[in-house]
Amino acid sequence: MLNAETYLTPQKGIGGQIRTKNEDFYVEEIPITNPSGEGPNTWLWIEKEGRNTLDVVLDIARELGINRKQMGFAGMKDKSAVTRQWICVSNKNPEELQELEDKLHHVKIMDVIPNQKKLRIGQLVGNKFRLMIRGVEDPDSAVQRAEEILEQLKERGVPNYYGYQRFGKNRPNTHLVGKALIKGGVKAAVDRYIGHPYDTEPRHIQEARMLYEDGELGEALEDMPSGMRYEKMMLRMLLKEKKKKQELDEKSYILALKSLPKPLSRMFVHAYQSYLFNRAVSERTKLGIDQYEDGDILIDNEEHLIHEFDTEEIDKRIKEFQAHPSAPLFGSKVPLAGGKLGEMEQKILDEEDLKLEDFMVSKMPKLGSHGIRRSIRFKIWDVSAEKDEDGVIVGFSIPKGSYATSVLREVMKKDVY
């Protein structure tokens, strides 16, 4: 996991590989509420494979001839997986969606239920996972170690690292786009997103990105495959601007970024915050994650700051998952810890040559962030490990906003995606 260096559990990992097949990684959303069966909005319980949530939402909007803003979902789900989640279509009844499944690629519609309310980001409890780890040595021993590690994580919590989904695996670039924005470089951010080919990308994609680097915008757009829909969105806007103005200026690049879906454009600064957060969690985990340290800023399960507490009683609340040590998602108004913990957090900023006010993103304030304190750990429940003829199957549930790969990283003791 990018910028994550510390393990919590001492056991040797079981190794192995994940995501050999999409079906090895099964994720099911745990909703706060289920649709009622009445109302002007329709919720779709979908199963998708090899697709990310935003792409499916855009495809549904296109097929229905509606604006994507009429669509809602609670959380982004993995692409390299089989996942189930609710998707909401506003002001459409089930009869209008009957032929939809036949037009969607690698998507099954498992249920269609009307509901009074729409579905918004974050409206879920968490996610339930069932994951196959293949290629382990000595499966009997591996199952035992996996059980021991999962039980320790259940007792102490899991280091709350952000996974590669936040950054990209073959192209871990999103946080660098965010860094460019924070440093005031709107053009640099667009260049970083469309250009800068990675050796891990297919050759034809590298070549398309190089065309952009060389200023050949039209050729870059033509050569980019359909899967690069967001690069294409920005390129079309840049070409429109160039036709109108002859030369691109800063406003042109701002418009290119604004052409993206808001959930994606907002992800850039968040990704850079996540990159820095992983570093802070790495440092804090060296001290443990389930006890109070002098200078800690503690938060509750709603991420509210705990201003008053008894230092003699607080460890009990932490053990019971009612209070949590936190680390900063750095932003313009985030408070830093006290004492040596605060010095550690300030050092991260200093090494990146950052000030908190940089996160206001003066050129595009709507993409800026005040920052928050985020727990350095998360709770895990319904843990299991079982032997399979192909390896070890682990199961667990975790809260929204946390990453299954943080759990697998502890079980396998290797970098995972």
Order of alpha helices (4+ residues) and beta strands (2+ residues): beta-beta-alpha-beta-beta-beta-beta-alpha-beta-alpha-alpha-alpha-alpha-alpha-alpha-alpha-alpha-beta-alpha-beta-alpha-beta-beta-beta-beta-alpha
